[in-house]
Amino acid sequence: MESQEFMKLLGAGLLSQNPDWPLYRRLAAAIEAPIRATHLRPGAVLPGERLIADELGLSRVTVRKAFAVLEEEGLLSRRHGFKTEVGARVEKSLSTLSSFSEDIRARGQEPGCIWLSKQLARPFSHEMMALGIAASVNVIRMKRVRTADEVPIAVEVATVPQPFLSGPDAVGNSLYEALAERGFMPQRALQRMQARAASEDDAEHLRCPVGSPVLVTERRCFLSDGRTVEFCETTYKGDVYDFVFELSR
């Protein structure tokens, strides 16, 4: 989006906000709208504080406070000099069962992966419990770094009982596509989450400092007949992923 087009959109958005809000909040909401609508891609550079202030007749303090609000929410990043860029946070709804690739494409980014290992092996004890299988049933265990626009944001270890896949090489970039081709597409899932500090292995693959916050999820996916088709452990960078809950009474 061109700077002039963005400024016009920003001016219209500012006028549409609740007049009872503080001015910096209205500006933050006006900037947030095109980001949420993916009109601004992650990494896009915003006009400077002075330009926005001059064009909209605002003080630089107001613009700076609006930027600070959005930076705290992860929507903006100011890590490269004095440039302000659209951040790379990804929202993941927990009300629908979707793949990583679907989530990333919905954000307007290109999903990818870096394979670390694919192996046919005996299941670990926690995998046996999660999948409801015996020790004699082989599993296909796949570990990879998941990327968005080539930026690492998660490390995933997916384990699938061998009866559902012909072998490790059956999976390309999408596990769900491989399962769907064989008629074993997951229909529902149970997921748990916990926060912890990044290990040395996490730091290496996610390019983050050791000890920085990460969010770990464990997900069990089921077929329509109740069989467990996948057990997946995923470690997300804490500064790029938001999990969204929709609640109702």
Backbone hydrogen bonds, N-H to C=O, Kabsch-Sander energy under -0.5 kcal/mol:
donor,donor_aa,acceptor,acceptor_aa,energy
6,F,2,E,-2.5
7,M,3,S,-2.3
8,K,4,Q,-1.9
9,L,5,E,-2.2
10,L,6,F,-2.7
11,G,7,M,-2.4
12,A,8,K,-2.2
13,G,9,L,-2.4
14,L,10,L,-2.3
15,L,11,G,-1.5
16,S,12,A,-1.1
17,Q,14,L,-0.9
21,W,18,N,-1.7
25,R,22,P,-0.6
26,R,22,P,-2.0
27,L,23,L,-2.2
28,A,24,Y,-2.3
29,A,25,R,-2.3
30,A,26,R,-2.0
31,I,27,L,-2.1
32,E,28,A,-2.4
33,A,29,A,-1.8
35,I,31,I,-0.9
36,R,32,E,-2.8
37,A,33,A,-1.9
38,T,35,I,-1.5
39,H,34,P,-2.2
40,L,34,P,-1.3
41,R,39,H,-0.5
43,G,86,V,-2.6
44,A,41,R,-2.3
46,L,84,T,-3.2
52,I,48,G,-2.3
53,A,49,E,-2.6
54,D,50,R,-2.7
55,E,51,L,-2.8
56,L,52,I,-2.1
57,G,53,A,-0.9
58,L,53,A,-2.3
63,V,59,S,-1.7
64,R,60,R,-2.7
65,K,61,V,-2.3
66,A,62,T,-2.0
67,F,63,V,-2.5
68,A,64,R,-2.1
69,V,65,K,-2.0
70,L,66,A,-2.0
71,E,67,F,-2.5
72,E,68,A,-2.2
73,E,69,V,-1.4
74,G,71,E,-1.1
75,L,70,L,-2.2
76,L,70,L,-1.2
77,S,85,E,-2.9
81,G,79,R,-0.9
83,K,80,H,-1.9
85,E,77,S,-3.1
85,E,83,K,-0.5
86,V,44,A,-2.2
87,G,75,L,-3.2
89,R,74,G,-0.7
90,V,240,V,-3.2
92,K,242,D,-3.0
93,S,91,E,-0.5
94,L,244,V,-2.3
98,S,96,T,-0.9
103,D,99,S,-2.1
104,I,100,F,-2.4
105,R,101,S,-2.5
106,A,102,E,-2.0
107,R,103,D,-0.8
107,R,104,I,-0.6
108,G,105,R,-1.6
109,Q,104,I,-2.1
112,G,147,T,-1.7
114,I,145,V,-2.4
115,W,113,C,-0.5
116,L,143,K,-2.8
117,S,143,K,-1.9
119,Q,141,R,-2.1
121,A,119,Q,-0.6
121,A,139,V,-2.7
128,M,124,F,-2.3
129,M,125,S,-1.9
130,A,126,H,-2.1
131,L,127,E,-2.6
132,G,128,M,-1.5
133,I,128,M,-1.5
137,V,134,A,-1.5
138,N,136,S,-0.6
139,V,121,A,-3.2
140,I,160,V,-3.1
141,R,119,Q,-2.6
141,R,139,V,-0.6
142,M,140,I,-0.5
142,M,158,A,-2.9
143,K,117,S,-2.5
144,R,156,E,-2.4
145,V,114,I,-2.5
146,R,144,R,-0.5
146,R,154,A,-3.1
147,T,112,G,-2.7
148,A,151,V,-2.1
149,D,110,E,-2.9
150,E,110,E,-0.5
151,V,148,A,-1.6
153,I,146,R,-2.6
154,A,146,R,-1.4
155,V,235,T,-2.2
156,E,144,R,-3.1
157,V,233,E,-2.7
158,A,142,M,-2.7
158,A,156,E,-0.5
159,T,231,F,-2.9
160,V,140,I,-2.1
162,Q,138,N,-2.6
164,F,161,P,-2.1
165,L,162,Q,-1.6
170,A,167,G,-1.8
171,V,168,P,-1.3
172,G,170,A,-0.5
172,G,174,S,-0.5
178,A,174,S,-1.4
179,L,175,L,-2.4
180,A,176,Y,-2.6
181,E,177,E,-2.0
182,R,178,A,-0.8
182,R,179,L,-0.7
183,G,180,A,-1.4
184,F,179,L,-3.0
187,Q,222,F,-3.2
188,R,222,F,-1.3
190,L,220,R,-2.3
192,R,218,E,-2.2
194,Q,216,V,-2.1
196,R,214,V,-2.0
198,A,212,S,-2.5
203,A,199,S,-2.7
204,E,200,E,-2.0
205,H,201,D,-1.9
206,L,202,D,-3.0
207,R,203,A,-1.1
208,C,203,A,-1.0
211,G,198,A,-2.1
212,S,209,P,-1.9
214,V,196,R,-2.5
215,L,236,Y,-2.1
216,V,194,Q,-3.1
217,T,234,T,-2.8
218,E,192,R,-2.4
219,R,232,C,-2.8
220,R,190,L,-2.7
221,C,219,R,-0.5
221,C,230,E,-2.5
222,F,188,R,-3.0
223,L,227,R,-2.7
226,G,223,L,-1.8
229,V,221,C,-2.4
229,V,227,R,-0.6
230,E,221,C,-1.3
231,F,159,T,-2.3
232,C,219,R,-2.7
233,E,157,V,-2.7
234,T,217,T,-2.4
234,T,232,C,-0.5
235,T,155,V,-2.9
236,Y,215,L,-3.1
236,Y,234,T,-0.6
237,K,153,I,-2.2
238,G,213,P,-1.8
240,V,237,K,-1.3
241,Y,237,K,-0.8
242,D,90,V,-3.6
244,V,92,K,-2.7
244,V,242,D,-0.5
247,L,245,F,-0.6
